[in-house]
């Protein structure tokens, strides 16, 4: 992880569809007209920009200065940018998905598709440009469903192991109590 640690914050949920966008904040330069006139030469200020890309569509790019609406809309990414933490898109990276080759992952990344979740939710209008898209989308949906089921199974297994440990502990404690009780009874008989 690069930069300072990001404080734990609760961010508002993203609007439907926003979680699929590729959003990146960065510092850019913008001409300051007032200072340019005063100095008689071009003067530029460093200001935050945001680049928003639609997965599967290389032609739709929003690249603009950051305003309060964008800061609220993408609060988690804005916070990561402010704290100099690498901005991350949530989801399973294509490079970690065993269902495709590295070359396929690179082709999809070129189309601003970086996660399995983005493929699963990609609109057919954008997917039509990708060879074998319907099969790829089906694989992504199946993979995510299986991962969700696997996560539930792992959670239940962990809970089961924890409960088994508690049962074993309680059984040991009960044996100790019974032993003490038997020892007390034996002591009373010997008196």
Residue pairs with C-beta under 8 A, 6 or more apart in sequence:
1 85
1 86
2 84
2 85
2 86
3 83
3 84
3 85
3 86
4 83
4 84
4 85
5 83
5 85
6 79
6 80
6 83
6 85
7 79
7 83
9 76
9 79
11 75
11 76
11 79
12 72
12 75
14 73
14 74
15 73
18 73
18 74
19 90
19 117
20 55
20 117
20 118
20 121
20 122
21 52
21 53
21 54
21 55
22 51
22 52
22 53
22 54
22 55
22 89
22 112
22 114
23 50
23 51
23 52
23 53
23 74
23 77
23 87
23 89
24 50
24 51
24 77
24 87
25 48
25 49
25 50
25 66
25 74
25 77
25 78
25 81
25 87
26 48
26 49
26 50
26 51
26 81
27 46
27 47
27 48
27 49
28 46
28 47
28 48
28 49
28 65
29 44
29 45
29 46
29 47
30 44
30 45
30 47
30 65
31 42
31 43
31 44
32 43
32 44
32 45
35 43
35 45
36 42
36 43
47 65
47 66
48 65
48 66
48 81
49 63
49 64
49 65
49 66
50 62
50 63
50 64
50 65
50 66
50 70
50 74
51 61
51 62
51 63
52 61
52 62
52 63
53 60
53 61
53 62
53 112
54 60
54 112
54 126
55 111
55 112
55 113
55 114
55 118
55 122
55 126
56 111
56 112
56 113
56 118
56 122
56 123
56 126
56 127
56 129
56 130
57 111
57 112
57 126
58 110
58 111
58 112
64 70
66 78
70 78
71 78
77 87
80 86
80 87
80 88
81 87
89 114
89 115
90 115
90 117
91 114
91 115
91 116
91 117
91 118
92 115
92 116
92 117
92 143
92 144
92 147
93 114
93 115
93 116
94 100
94 104
94 105
94 108
94 109
94 113
94 114
94 115
94 116
94 119
95 102
95 105
97 105
97 116
97 140
97 143
99 139
99 140
99 143
100 108
100 136
107 130
108 114
108 119
108 130
111 126
111 129
111 130
113 119
113 122
116 140
116 143
116 144
117 140
117 144
119 136
119 137
119 140
120 137
120 140
120 141
120 144
122 133
122 137
124 133
127 133
127 134
127 136
127 137
130 136
